[in-house]
Amino acid sequence: MSVSNPIPLILTAVGSVIGTVAVLGYYGYLHMARPEDALLLADFTMLKTIPGEDYRVSLKPARQVAQCVDGVVVLFDTEQKGLTGVLVNDQKQAVRCMGQEPPQVER
């Protein structure tokens, strides 16, 4: 099969891609990440508590709240709905919760 004019095929392909992206965006399957959606690990610092020494923290609470989910610390942002993240260390290892067993791998 030989096509003498490839322009309609190219326009059809480009239109199909644009239409697909538009439909996926309309139904919420696409999420365009914005810089304000990201929480960096560098934004958090652990204060080491030493018996007998005082430490100071702000009276104003953080925008994030933590919850233990399946033995892992998960942070939820109270101002941006749907923004959640798992607390990890510098080696991308999840921070575990005390008093809960980590999930077991089924074999």
Contacts in CASP RR format, 6 or more apart in sequence:
PFRMAT RR
TARGET T0000
AUTHOR 0000-0000-0000
METHOD contacts of the structure
MODEL  1
MSVSNPIPLILTAVGSVIGTVAVLGYYGYLHMARPEDALLLADFTMLKTI
PGEDYRVSLKPARQVAQCVDGVVVLFDTEQKGLTGVLVNDQKQAVRCMGQ
EPPQVER
3 9 0 8 1.000
21 30 0 8 1.000
24 30 0 8 1.000
36 80 0 8 1.000
37 80 0 8 1.000
37 83 0 8 1.000
39 64 0 8 1.000
39 75 0 8 1.000
39 77 0 8 1.000
39 83 0 8 1.000
39 85 0 8 1.000
41 87 0 8 1.000
41 88 0 8 1.000
41 89 0 8 1.000
41 90 0 8 1.000
44 87 0 8 1.000
47 55 0 8 1.000
47 57 0 8 1.000
49 55 0 8 1.000
63 77 0 8 1.000
63 78 0 8 1.000
63 79 0 8 1.000
64 75 0 8 1.000
64 76 0 8 1.000
64 77 0 8 1.000
64 78 0 8 1.000
65 75 0 8 1.000
65 76 0 8 1.000
65 78 0 8 1.000
66 73 0 8 1.000
66 74 0 8 1.000
66 75 0 8 1.000
66 76 0 8 1.000
66 87 0 8 1.000
67 73 0 8 1.000
67 74 0 8 1.000
67 76 0 8 1.000
68 74 0 8 1.000
68 97 0 8 1.000
68 100 0 8 1.000
70 102 0 8 1.000
70 103 0 8 1.000
71 96 0 8 1.000
71 97 0 8 1.000
71 100 0 8 1.000
71 101 0 8 1.000
71 102 0 8 1.000
71 103 0 8 1.000
72 86 0 8 1.000
72 87 0 8 1.000
72 94 0 8 1.000
72 95 0 8 1.000
72 96 0 8 1.000
72 97 0 8 1.000
72 102 0 8 1.000
73 86 0 8 1.000
73 87 0 8 1.000
73 94 0 8 1.000
73 95 0 8 1.000
73 96 0 8 1.000
73 97 0 8 1.000
74 84 0 8 1.000
74 85 0 8 1.000
74 86 0 8 1.000
74 87 0 8 1.000
75 84 0 8 1.000
75 85 0 8 1.000
75 86 0 8 1.000
75 87 0 8 1.000
76 82 0 8 1.000
76 83 0 8 1.000
76 84 0 8 1.000
76 85 0 8 1.000
77 83 0 8 1.000
77 84 0 8 1.000
86 94 0 8 1.000
86 95 0 8 1.000
87 94 0 8 1.000
87 95 0 8 1.000
88 94 0 8 1.000
88 95 0 8 1.000
89 95 0 8 1.000
96 102 0 8 1.000
END
